[in-house]
Amino acid sequence: MNTLSVNIHLMLASFYRPDGVSRCVLMEEKAFPSDVYAVASHLRMRGIDPADGILQARPRPGETTLRTEDVLDLLERWGGEVALLFLGGVNYFSGQWYDLPRLTEAAHRAGALAGCDLAHAAGNVPLACMTPAWISPSGARTSTGTPGPARSGARSSTAATRGIPESLGWPVSTPPLLSLAPLRASLDLFDRAGMDALPRKAVALTAYLEALLRAPPGAGLTVVTPAETGSRGCQLSLRVAAGAQALHTRLRAAGVMTDFREPDVVRLAPAPLFNTFHEVWQAARAVGQAAAGAPAGPPPAPPKGGTSK
């Protein structure tokens, strides 16, 4: 249903309503860059300097993740100046899963709206606690159009039967069938695997990977993602003391699909839908070899009879 940035622009156009001193947008430090660009553009469009209008919640000195209490304190201290709290559900850089229900309630008490970019959260962490009616508790789902409260378009007489709450207006457009076909196939795979089983496996896979990485596999590596399972999904972010880009390159050459984030973070994400515990062990082994400067080499062949589940 459109690209992520297009949807964010639609939601900001509809719900970001600066009024007097209530005009600031509170975001986390190291929010996804395109989210910051989108917010900044809407501030400029309303004559607000993003340097003044974007407030950032930062980790405490010496820490890598946000404390919920610190965000609550900012909402209380800045009070009426905040028009919108806008957070990633799971921070793309650190892998921290925010306490969205608690933070949303605090934003409402402060007189602000709350919005979330769930790109790194949908299908990764349970969202049943705060998703709207047309998103099922088992993960991301799609309606027949993109809701646009203030930007109506393709009005349909059958919208009431398509799961779109009337309070949110009508769909902006109908998604093309060629983009919906692979989405349908993907959702069918998730349903077959079981949306109750996948989170349990994700917790186990990530805990196993963390235990292997904390061994430690090599000097100068620090896991910055929270250790608590209720504060993360299946992503682990490794802060690399020196040569993060080179480490990422060596791991990719060895067949370990990592992700590099400037300036010094390499991300690993064991996907419960298709990754195995044996593959997690292979990845951690490759990290240790690459961090030590040795060629990571191809992973060892799985044992006879297939990989471990």
N, C-alpha and C positions, 0 to 999 in steps of 0.2 A: 504494500500500500504506500507507494511513493518511496523515495529514499528517506533515510533517517533525518537528514538535515531539512528536507522539505517539510516533513511532518513537524519537526521542532519549530520551523518558521510559522506553520499554520497554527500551532498551539500558542506560540507567543503572540501572534497577531490577534488571536481570539481572547486570550486570558491575561496578558500582561497589560495592566491598566494603571500606569503611574498617576498619582493624584497628590499634588502639593509636595510635601516632604516625603510622602510614601512613594518612592520611585526606585529604590535600589533593588538589585538582584543579588541574593546571597548564594554563592557557589562554593564548592570545595576547591582548594588549591589543587592544581594538576587535574582539573576537569578535562574531559575529552576536548582537544583543541577546537574541533569544528563546532562543538556546543558553545564554547566561549565566543567564537566568531559570530555565531548566530545571535547570541544575546547582545553582543556589542553592536551589531547592526541595528537591532531594534531600539537600543538606547539612542544611537545616533539619529535614527529616523524621528525620534521624539525630542531631539535637541539636547540630549543628555550625554555628557562626556563619559565614556566607559571607564576612564580612570577614576571617576568619582562614583559612577553608578553601579559598578561591579564590586561587591564586597567578597572577600575570600576567607574561608575558614581554613586555618592552617594547623597542622600537627604541632604539638608542643616541641620546644627545642630538644633535639636528641631523639625524637620519636619519628616514626614514618607513617603512622596512620592517625586518623582523626578520633578523638574521644567524643562520644555522643554528648556528654555533659558540656563540652566546650562549645558545641554548636548551639545547644540549648541556651547557654549563657550569652552567646552572641545575639540570638533572637531576642532575649530578654533585654539586653543592654541597648541594642539598636532599635528595638521596638517598632514604633510607627514609621521608621525610615525604610523598612523592608517591605516592598510590594510583592516579592516573589522569592521563595526558596526553591532553587533549581539544582538538583543533585543527580549524579549517576547512581543507578541502583547498586551496581558493583563498580567501584572505581577501576578504570581501565589500567591505570599505572600500578597501583599497589595490590589490586585484587580484594580490597576491603568491601564487604557487604554492609551497607548502612542500615541502621534501625529506622526504616522508612516510616512505619506507622507512628512511632514515637515522635519523630522529627516533624511529620506532617501535622500531628496534633499541636505541637508547639508553635508551628508556623501559623496555624489557624488562630491560636490564642493570641498571637502577636498581631493579628489582623492582616496577615499575608496569605497569599495562595501558595500552594506547594506543587511542584512539577518534578517529574523524574524521567531521565533518559534510561530506559531499561534495556538498551542494546546488549550490554554485557551481563544482564541479569535474566532475561527471558530464556527459558530452557536450561538455566544454570542453577538458579536458586528458587525455592518456592515463593510464588507471588500471590498465593490465594488470600493473603492477609490484606492486600490493598489494591487488587486489580479491579477495574470496572466490570460491569455486568457482561460485556461482550467478550471478555477474555476469561477463559476457563481456568479453574484452579490448577490444572495440570500443565499449564505453560502457555506460550503465545498462540493465539488463534487469530483468525481474520474475519472481518465482516465483509459485506459486499461493496463497501466503499470506504473512503477515508473520512471520518467525522470532521466537520469543520464548522464549529458553532457560529463563527462570524464570517465565514467565507463559503456560503452555500453555492452549490452547483447543480449536480445531477439529481434533481428531486425525483423521488419515485413514490408512486402511490402505494407500493407494497413495502415501503421501508419499515413499517411496523412489524412485518413478519420476518424481517431480516436481522433482528437482534440489535437494532440501533435505537438507543433511548431517545425519545422525542426531545427531551431537554437538551440534548447535545446537537440539535439541528439535523441537517440532512447531509448525505455523503457529498463530498466535493467532486468525486469522480468514481467511475467504475474501473477497477484494475484490469489490465489486459489479461486475456486468458492464458497466453503463453508464459506469463510470469506466475500465474496461479497454479498451473499444472505441476511444476516441480515442488511448489509449496505443499500442495495436496499430498504428493508422494512422500515428502519429508514428514509431514504430520502423521501419515499412516504408519511410517516406520517407528515414530516415537510411541504411537498408541500400541503397536505390536510389542515393543520392548517393555512397555509398562511404565507409566509416569510415576508410579510409587516405587518401583524397583530402581530406576535410574538414579534418583538422589541418594539412595542408600549406597549404591556402588560408587557414586561420585565421592562421597565422604570417605569410603575405604581406600579408593585409589589415591586421593589427594593426601590422606594421612600417611599412606605407604610411601609416596614420593617424598613427602616432607621428612619422614624418618630417614630415608636414604640420603637426602640432601644435607641433613644436619649431621651426618656421620663424622666429619664433613667430607665431601668428595674432593675438595680442593681448597687451598688457602684463598682468602679474599672474597668469599661468597657469603652473602647474608640473605636469608629469607625474610622479606619485608612484609609479606602477607600475614594477616593475623592468624595465630595458631588455633583460635577457637572456631569450631565448625559452624557455629551460628553467626560468624562474622566473615565468612568467605564462601566462595563457590568452589569450582574445580581448578581455579587458576592459582599458581604460585609465582610470585615475582621474586627474582634473584637480583639483589644489588651486587654488582661486580666492582671490586676495588680498583681494578685496572684492566683495560682491554675488553670492555663489554662487547663492543662491536665485533672484535676479533673472535671472542668466544662464541657469539651468535653465528658467525660465519663458519667456524669449525664444526659446530653442532649441526648446522644445516647440511654441510658437506657429508656428515656421517649419517644423514637420514633422520635426524631429530628435528621436528618441525617446531622450532622456537620462534619467538617474536621479540624484536629489539625495540626498546623505547628509550629515547634520549633522556638523560645523557648516559645512564649507567645501569639500565635494568633489562634483563633477559627474562621473558615470561614463558612458562611451561603450563600447559593445560591438558591434563589427561581427560579425554572425553569418555564418559561412561557408556555411551551408545556403542562404541566400537573399540576402545582401547582395552588392553588386558593388563593384568598385574605383571606379566612377563615383560611386556613392552615398557611399563613404568620402570622396571628394574634395568632394562636395557638403556633407557634414557638417562637414568641417574648414573649408570656406569660411564656413559659417554660424557656426561657433564664432568665427572671426576677426571677422566682422561684429558678432556679439552682444557679444563682449568689448570691442570698440571703442565700444560704445554705439549703433551704427547698427542700424536695423531689419534683421533677418536676411533677411526677405523669402522668397518661395517659391524653391526651388532651380531652377536652369536646367533646361530640358527636355533629356533625353538626346539624343545625336546620332541621326540617321536610321539605321535598321537595328538599333535596340535599344541597350541599355546594354552597356558593356564587361564581359567576364566576369572 
